Amino acid sequence: MTDDRTPTTDPSPDDRALPTDPSPDTRVSATGPGGAPPAGRPAPTVGRPAPLSGRPAPLSAAPPPTLRRPAAPPRHPTDQRRPDLLAGRITRGGDGPCYCLVTDDGREYALHGTGMGTFTTGTTVLVTVGPADPAATCGPGTPLGIVRISVVR
């Protein structure tokens, strides 16, 4: 004896009534009298593709909701940038202690740092900066002190 939740290996009487290869003359309707599916058979899905074998059926046939356009620009920057971190190209290099850095937005910085290494002109670097040494004069640009400098590859 089986119930609706127990699978059986015997075909149901409704499955035996359907031909395996229906020809145009011997097609059997998937619905019974009154448009309802026969007992034991699921209702056919309309407008939704059948799931591929081994894949679950889609969760919803409706498209996901679209996001509304914001009413105003954000009040605070969405990309927080560290104010002590600069990236750019060395335009005046050498073995230090003065270097000149130009960022992508065209700002020029006069960097000062002893023992930071040798950087050739055109090298792209990432620099952590600090307050400028008042005694150092490294040329044109905004004066800043170098805390750490590394080459970007």
C-alpha positions in Angstrom: 0.0 0.0 0.0 1.4 3.4 -0.9 0.4 7.0 -0.3 1.0 10.1 -2.3 4.5 10.7 -0.7 5.8 7.2 -1.3 7.3 6.7 -4.8 6.4 3.5 -6.7 8.1 1.8 -9.5 4.9 0.7 -11.2 3.5 3.1 -13.7 0.2 4.7 -12.6 -2.9 3.8 -14.6 -2.9 7.3 -16.1 0.7 6.8 -17.4 -0.2 3.5 -19.0 -3.0 5.2 -21.0 -0.7 7.6 -22.6 1.2 6.4 -25.7 5.0 6.8 -25.6 5.2 8.4 -29.1 2.1 10.2 -29.9 1.3 10.8 -33.5 -0.8 13.7 -34.6 -3.9 11.4 -34.8 -3.5 9.7 -31.4 -2.5 12.6 -29.1 -4.0 12.5 -25.6 -4.8 15.7 -23.8 -2.8 16.5 -20.7 -6.0 17.8 -19.0 -9.0 15.8 -18.1 -12.7 16.8 -18.4 -13.3 20.4 -17.5 -9.6 21.4 -18.1 -8.4 19.9 -14.8 -5.3 17.5 -14.9 -6.0 13.8 -14.5 -5.7 12.4 -10.9 -2.1 11.9 -9.9 -0.7 14.2 -12.7 0.7 17.7 -12.0 -0.9 20.6 -13.9 1.1 21.6 -16.9 3.1 24.8 -16.5 2.3 27.6 -19.0 4.9 30.3 -19.8 7.7 28.8 -17.7 10.3 26.5 -19.2 10.6 23.0 -17.7 13.6 22.6 -15.4 16.6 20.9 -17.0 17.5 17.5 -15.6 19.6 17.9 -12.4 18.7 21.6 -12.0 16.1 23.0 -9.7 13.1 24.9 -11.0 13.5 28.7 -11.0 12.3 30.3 -7.8 10.1 32.9 -9.5 8.9 33.6 -13.0 8.7 37.3 -12.1 11.7 39.5 -12.8 13.5 41.0 -9.8 12.5 44.4 -8.7 14.4 47.4 -10.1 16.1 49.9 -7.8 14.7 53.4 -7.7 16.8 56.3 -8.8 18.2 58.2 -5.7 16.3 61.5 -5.0 19.6 63.4 -4.3 23.3 62.8 -4.4 24.9 61.2 -1.3 25.7 63.5 1.6 29.0 61.8 2.3 31.5 60.3 -0.1 30.8 56.7 -0.9 34.4 55.9 -1.5 36.4 56.7 1.6 39.9 57.7 0.7 42.8 57.9 3.2 44.0 61.5 3.2 47.6 60.4 4.0 47.9 58.1 1.0 49.1 59.3 -2.4 49.7 57.5 -5.6 51.4 59.0 -8.6 54.6 59.2 -10.7 57.9 60.5 -9.6 58.8 63.5 -11.8 62.0 64.4 -9.9 63.7 61.5 -8.4 67.1 60.2 -7.4 68.5 58.9 -4.1 66.7 61.5 -2.0 65.9 63.0 0.4 63.8 65.2 -2.0 61.4 63.8 -4.6 58.6 65.4 -6.7 55.4 63.5 -7.2 52.5 64.2 -9.6 49.2 62.4 -9.0 46.7 61.5 -11.8 44.7 64.6 -11.1 47.7 66.8 -11.8 48.6 67.8 -8.3 52.3 68.2 -7.6 53.8 67.4 -4.2 57.3 68.1 -2.9 58.2 65.1 -0.8 61.0 64.9 1.8 62.3 61.7 3.4 65.7 60.6 4.4 66.8 57.0 3.7 63.8 56.1 1.5 65.7 54.7 -1.4 66.4 55.6 -5.0 63.5 56.3 -7.4 63.9 57.1 -11.0 61.8 59.6 -12.9 58.6 58.0 -14.2 58.3 55.4 -11.5 54.8 54.9 -10.2 54.7 54.9 -6.4 52.4 54.7 -3.4 53.3 57.1 -0.7 52.1 57.3 2.9 52.7 61.0 3.9 52.9 63.0 7.1 53.6 66.5 8.1 56.3 68.4 6.2 59.7 69.1 7.7 59.8 72.9 8.0 63.5 73.0 7.4 63.3 71.0 4.1 62.9 72.8 0.9 62.3 70.3 -1.9 61.1 72.6 -4.7 57.7 73.3 -6.2 54.5 71.6 -5.0 52.7 71.0 -1.7 55.4 70.1 0.8 54.9 66.7 2.7 57.0 64.3 4.6 57.4 60.7 3.6 56.4 58.1 6.1 56.6 55.1 3.7 57.1 54.8 -0.1 56.7 51.7 -2.3 56.9 51.1 -6.0 53.6 50.0 -7.8 54.2 47.3 -10.3 
